[in-house]
Amino acid sequence: MDNQIQIPLNLPDLRVLEVRQTLKSEWLIRVESVAGGTTCHKCGERITEFHGLDAPLRLRHLPLFEVPVYLELRPKRYRCRRCEGGPTTTEQPSWYQRRSPNTTAYEQWLLRIRINSTVSDVSHKLQVSEATVTGVLERWIETSVNWDALSTMAMIGIDEISLKRGRSGVLFAIITTKTALGVQVLAVLGDRKKETVLAFLMGIPPHLKQTITTVCTDMYQGYVNAAQEALPQAVIVVDRFHVARIYRAGADAVRKREFKRLKQTLAKPEYALLKGVMWPFRKRPADLQPAEKIQLNRLFVASPELEQAYTLREQLTDIFDHDHTKETATEAIKAWCQRVRRREIREFDAFLTTLDNWLDQITNYFLERQSSGFVEGFNNRIKVLKRRCYGIFDVKRLFQRLTLDVNGYQRFGTA
């Protein structure tokens, strides 16, 4: 029974001359070009006068049933009679890049495998060197944003990450924008200084800069000042999720203080009934299960102040969830501040100061309800990438990896 099949190479202008297996059991396919000409490197005109063959090229192609495949080609040279001296030009087929040891199809397949993976993983899977994997990345992924690929940037987000753990870690600014396909990395900057962020924002092409209407950021004056100076037409929005993190931390600080007190004042059997109440305390009332409501009510009987902190926290969250205008939200938040001050819960003092300093930018959220939620989700992806790759400390390499992970399937996916 015949157990052989024919598989097309799907490469244009090629003729297969020979197919054989090497001593390593790899497939070697000798091919020749049938394009019949090329473009003169001097005058740019098509030339067809055959002049000779270059040295053989051996290029790695897509594997066949997990067996490595190589193509061997001797590129043809053509002479141009239009140019003085009759210079020759070596043809450059569209299916591989000059000086690359692989076909374009192979490199794009390798890049798809590398999405959300490490250099080491891909090296082991494909049995190629790490230098080969890195070389493919360098050939295909830019180390800075390609402005020509963007037509508009209505909203950008500015946030920071640390590439090292602990307080000694240097903070790097990440600038992103939302697109129809998701998130686009615009920059990974070497620090988060105002001057560094400002220099990048000023470098945005003028026609794109004019399309930016909103800048979402956290409460860092350097980012805000840079955005105001470079993008005076844009509205600065302090991200509501950063705001929520601070006031929720205040409520959590009350919980910790009260639990220390309750441990000293309650009998052990009574205190034991409060075990595990931290998670119900962090939930919104609508998300509580019946048993959790009972557990939370038991806690509030033991600590009325903790009930006040919980209620205040949820009241502020409701303000952000309500369909307010900027003006009505400002009045509602000021009224909330007055209630906090009357109850004298000191754990909220720092947040009240934050509101005094940033209320205008915080309430800009209610203009179009824009937030940096897409930035925060993106930062979680960065954290996963850092863990997977055991730390990436070069900002250009981090930009490449993020670009590949975020946009790789759109750029290198199969048709």
C-alpha positions in Angstrom: 0.0 0.0 0.0 1.3 3.4 -0.9 2.0 5.4 2.3 3.4 8.5 0.7 1.8 11.9 0.3 2.7 15.1 -1.6 2.7 18.3 0.3 3.1 21.7 -1.4 5.8 24.1 -0.1 3.5 27.1 -0.6 6.5 29.2 -1.6 6.2 31.3 -4.8 8.4 31.0 -7.8 10.2 27.8 -6.8 10.9 24.5 -8.5 11.8 21.4 -6.4 14.8 19.7 -7.8 15.5 16.9 -5.2 14.1 15.7 -1.9 16.3 13.5 0.4 17.0 12.7 4.0 20.3 13.6 5.6 22.4 11.4 7.9 20.6 13.2 10.8 17.2 12.1 9.3 16.4 15.7 8.4 14.6 16.5 5.2 16.7 18.4 2.6 14.9 19.9 -0.3 16.9 21.3 -3.2 15.0 24.1 -5.0 15.7 26.6 -7.7 14.0 29.9 -8.5 11.8 30.3 -11.5 11.1 34.0 -11.1 13.0 34.7 -14.2 14.5 38.1 -13.0 14.8 40.5 -10.2 15.0 44.3 -9.6 18.3 46.1 -10.2 19.7 47.4 -7.0 20.9 50.7 -8.7 18.1 51.8 -11.1 15.2 49.9 -9.7 14.1 48.4 -13.0 13.3 44.8 -13.6 16.2 42.8 -15.1 16.1 39.4 -16.7 19.6 38.7 -18.2 20.9 35.7 -16.2 24.5 36.1 -15.1 25.2 33.2 -12.8 24.6 31.5 -9.4 25.6 32.5 -5.9 26.8 30.1 -3.3 24.2 27.7 -1.9 22.0 28.8 0.9 20.6 26.3 3.4 17.5 27.7 5.1 15.4 26.1 7.8 11.8 25.7 6.9 8.6 24.5 8.7 9.0 21.0 10.1 7.2 18.1 8.5 5.7 15.6 11.0 8.1 17.0 13.7 11.1 16.3 11.4 13.3 19.3 10.6 13.1 20.5 7.0 15.8 22.5 5.2 15.7 24.2 1.8 18.8 24.5 -0.3 18.8 27.2 -2.9 21.5 28.8 -5.1 20.2 32.4 -5.7 20.4 33.6 -9.3 22.2 36.8 -10.4 21.0 39.0 -13.2 22.8 41.7 -15.1 21.5 45.2 -15.8 22.3 46.7 -19.2 20.7 50.0 -18.4 23.3 51.0 -15.7 26.8 51.9 -16.5 29.2 49.0 -16.1 26.5 46.4 -16.3 26.2 45.7 -12.5 24.7 42.5 -11.4 22.0 41.9 -8.7 21.3 38.8 -6.7 17.6 38.0 -6.6 15.9 38.3 -3.2 12.9 36.0 -2.9 10.0 37.2 -0.8 9.9 34.1 1.4 13.2 34.7 3.3 15.1 37.8 4.6 18.6 38.4 3.6 21.2 37.1 6.1 18.5 35.1 7.9 19.2 31.3 8.2 15.5 30.6 8.1 12.5 31.0 5.8 10.0 33.7 6.7 7.3 31.0 7.4 9.6 29.3 9.9 10.5 32.5 11.8 6.8 33.5 12.1 5.9 30.0 13.3 8.7 30.3 15.9 7.4 33.6 17.0 3.9 32.2 17.5 5.4 29.5 19.7 7.4 32.1 21.7 4.3 34.1 22.6 3.8 33.8 26.4 6.9 31.5 26.5 10.6 31.9 27.3 13.6 31.8 25.1 14.8 28.7 26.9 11.4 26.9 26.5 11.3 27.5 22.7 15.0 26.5 22.4 14.3 23.2 24.0 11.0 22.6 22.1 12.5 23.3 18.7 16.0 22.0 19.4 17.6 25.2 18.3 20.0 27.5 20.1 18.8 30.3 22.3 20.8 32.7 20.1 18.6 31.5 17.1 15.4 32.3 19.0 16.8 35.7 20.1 17.9 36.5 16.6 14.4 35.9 15.2 13.0 38.2 17.8 15.5 40.9 16.9 14.7 40.6 13.2 10.9 40.9 13.6 10.1 42.9 16.8 11.0 46.5 17.1 12.5 47.9 20.3 10.4 51.1 20.2 6.9 52.0 19.0 6.2 52.2 15.3 4.2 55.4 15.1 3.2 54.7 11.5 1.1 51.7 12.7 -1.2 54.1 14.7 -3.8 56.4 13.4 -5.3 57.7 16.6 -4.6 57.4 20.4 -7.7 58.8 22.2 -6.6 57.6 25.6 -3.2 56.8 27.0 -2.3 55.3 30.4 0.8 56.0 32.4 1.9 53.6 35.2 5.0 52.1 36.6 6.5 48.7 37.4 9.5 47.5 39.3 11.7 44.9 37.6 13.2 43.9 40.9 11.5 42.9 44.1 11.7 44.9 47.3 12.1 48.6 48.0 15.4 48.8 46.2 13.8 48.0 42.9 14.0 50.8 40.3 10.6 51.9 39.0 10.1 52.0 35.2 7.3 54.0 33.5 5.0 52.0 31.2 3.0 54.0 28.6 0.2 52.3 26.8 -2.9 53.1 24.7 -6.1 51.3 23.9 -6.8 50.1 20.4 -9.5 48.2 18.7 -7.5 45.0 19.2 -6.7 45.7 22.9 -3.6 47.3 24.4 -0.7 48.7 22.5 2.7 49.3 24.3 4.0 52.7 23.5 7.0 52.8 25.7 9.0 51.2 28.5 11.0 54.0 30.0 14.2 53.6 32.0 12.8 55.5 35.0 9.6 57.4 36.0 11.1 60.9 36.3 9.0 63.7 35.0 11.7 64.7 32.5 11.9 61.2 31.1 8.1 60.9 30.6 7.9 64.4 29.2 10.6 63.7 26.7 8.7 60.7 25.4 5.3 62.5 25.3 6.9 65.5 23.4 8.3 63.0 20.9 4.9 61.7 19.9 4.2 62.8 16.2 2.1 66.0 16.2 -0.8 64.4 14.2 -1.1 61.7 16.8 -0.6 64.0 19.8 -3.6 66.0 18.7 -5.8 62.9 18.9 -5.1 62.3 22.6 -8.1 63.4 24.7 -7.5 61.6 28.0 -4.5 60.6 30.1 -5.2 58.1 32.8 -2.6 57.9 35.6 -2.0 57.3 39.2 -1.4 60.0 41.8 2.2 60.8 40.9 2.8 64.5 40.3 5.6 63.8 37.8 3.2 62.0 35.4 0.6 64.7 35.8 3.0 67.6 35.2 4.5 65.9 32.2 1.1 65.2 30.7 -0.2 68.7 31.3 2.9 70.2 29.7 3.1 67.9 26.6 -0.7 67.4 26.1 -2.4 70.6 27.2 -5.6 69.6 25.4 -6.0 66.3 27.3 -8.0 65.7 30.4 -6.0 64.2 33.3 -7.9 61.4 35.0 -6.6 59.9 38.2 -7.5 56.3 37.9 -10.4 55.2 40.2 -8.8 51.8 40.9 -5.8 53.6 42.4 -8.2 55.7 44.5 -10.1 52.6 45.6 -6.9 50.9 46.6 -6.1 53.7 49.0 -9.5 54.0 50.7 -10.0 50.2 50.9 -6.6 50.0 52.5 -7.9 52.5 55.1 -10.8 50.2 55.9 -8.5 47.2 56.1 -6.3 49.1 58.6 -9.3 49.6 60.8 -10.0 45.9 60.6 -6.4 45.0 61.7 -6.6 47.4 64.6 -10.0 46.2 65.7 -9.0 42.5 65.5 -6.0 43.1 67.8 -8.4 44.7 70.3 -11.0 42.0 69.9 -8.4 39.3 70.5 -7.6 40.8 73.8 -11.2 41.6 74.9 -13.3 38.7 73.6 -13.3 35.2 75.1 -11.5 32.6 73.0 -14.7 30.8 71.8 -16.2 34.2 70.7 -13.1 35.3 68.9 -12.9 31.9 67.2 -16.2 32.6 65.6 -14.6 35.5 63.7 -12.0 33.4 62.0 -12.0 33.8 58.3 -14.1 37.0 58.3 -11.4 39.0 56.4 -12.7 37.8 53.0 -16.4 38.6 53.6 -15.2 42.0 55.0 -13.5 42.7 51.7 -16.5 41.8 49.6 -19.3 44.2 48.5 -22.7 43.5 50.2 -24.3 42.3 46.9 -21.6 39.6 46.6 -22.0 38.1 50.1 -23.3 34.7 50.6 -26.0 34.1 53.3 -23.4 32.5 55.7 -21.0 35.4 55.1 -23.6 38.0 55.9 -24.2 36.2 59.2 -20.5 36.1 59.9 -20.1 39.8 59.0 -23.0 40.9 61.2 -21.4 39.0 64.1 -18.2 41.0 63.6 -20.1 44.3 63.5 -21.9 43.5 66.7 -18.4 43.1 68.3 -17.0 46.2 66.6 -19.4 49.0 65.6 -16.4 51.1 64.4 -15.6 48.4 61.9 -19.1 48.5 60.6 -18.7 52.3 60.2 -15.5 51.8 58.2 -17.2 49.1 56.0 -20.2 51.3 55.4 -18.1 54.3 54.5 -16.0 52.3 52.1 -19.0 51.0 50.3 -20.7 54.4 50.2 -17.7 55.8 48.4 -17.6 52.9 46.0 -21.3 53.5 45.3 -20.5 57.1 44.4 -18.1 56.0 41.7 -20.6 53.4 40.4 -23.4 55.9 40.3 -24.2 57.9 37.1 -22.9 61.2 38.4 -21.7 64.2 36.6 -18.3 65.7 37.6 -20.2 68.4 39.6 -22.6 66.1 41.5 -19.8 63.6 42.1 -17.6 66.4 43.6 -20.4 67.3 46.0 -21.1 63.7 46.9 -17.4 63.0 47.7 -17.2 66.2 49.8 -20.2 65.1 51.8 -18.6 61.7 52.3 -15.5 63.4 53.6 -17.6 65.3 56.2 -19.1 62.0 57.4 -15.7 60.4 57.8 -14.4 63.4 59.8 -17.4 63.3 62.1 -16.7 59.6 62.9 -13.0 60.4 63.6 -11.7 57.2 62.0 -8.0 58.1 61.8 -7.1 55.3 59.3 -8.9 57.4 56.6 -6.9 60.6 57.4 -4.3 60.0 54.7 -7.0 59.4 52.2 -8.8 62.6 53.1 -5.6 64.5 52.4 -5.3 62.7 49.1 -8.8 63.8 48.2 -8.0 67.4 49.1 -5.0 67.3 46.8 -6.4 65.4 43.8 -10.2 65.9 43.8 -10.3 67.7 40.5 -8.3 64.9 38.6 -10.2 62.2 40.5 -13.6 63.5 39.6 -12.5 63.9 35.9 -13.4 60.2 35.9 -17.1 61.1 35.8 -16.7 63.1 32.5 -16.5 60.0 30.4 -15.9 57.3 33.0 -12.4 56.5 31.7 -10.0 54.5 33.9 -6.7 52.8 33.8 -8.3 49.4 34.1 -6.7 48.3 30.9 -3.3 49.4 32.3 -3.7 47.5 35.5 -4.6 44.4 33.7 -1.6 44.9 31.4 0.7 45.3 34.5 -0.5 41.9 35.7 0.7 40.4 32.4 4.0 42.1 33.0 4.3 40.5 36.4 3.6 37.0 35.0 6.2 37.7 32.3 8.8 38.6 34.9 8.2 35.5 36.9 8.3 33.3 33.8 11.5 34.8 32.5 13.3 35.0 35.9 13.5 38.8 35.5 14.0 41.0 32.5 16.1 44.1 33.3 16.6 45.6 29.8 13.8 48.0 28.9 14.2 47.4 25.1 14.0 43.6 25.6 11.0 44.0 27.8 9.3 46.2 25.1 9.9 43.5 22.6 8.5 40.7 24.8 5.4 42.7 25.7 4.8 43.7 22.1 5.1 40.0 21.0 2.9 38.7 23.8 0.2 41.4 23.2 0.2 41.6 19.4 1.9 38.5 18.3 -1.1 36.5 17.2 -2.4 39.4 15.1 0.9 40.0 13.5 2.2 36.5 13.0 -1.0 34.4 13.0 -1.8 32.2 10.1 -4.1 33.5 7.4 
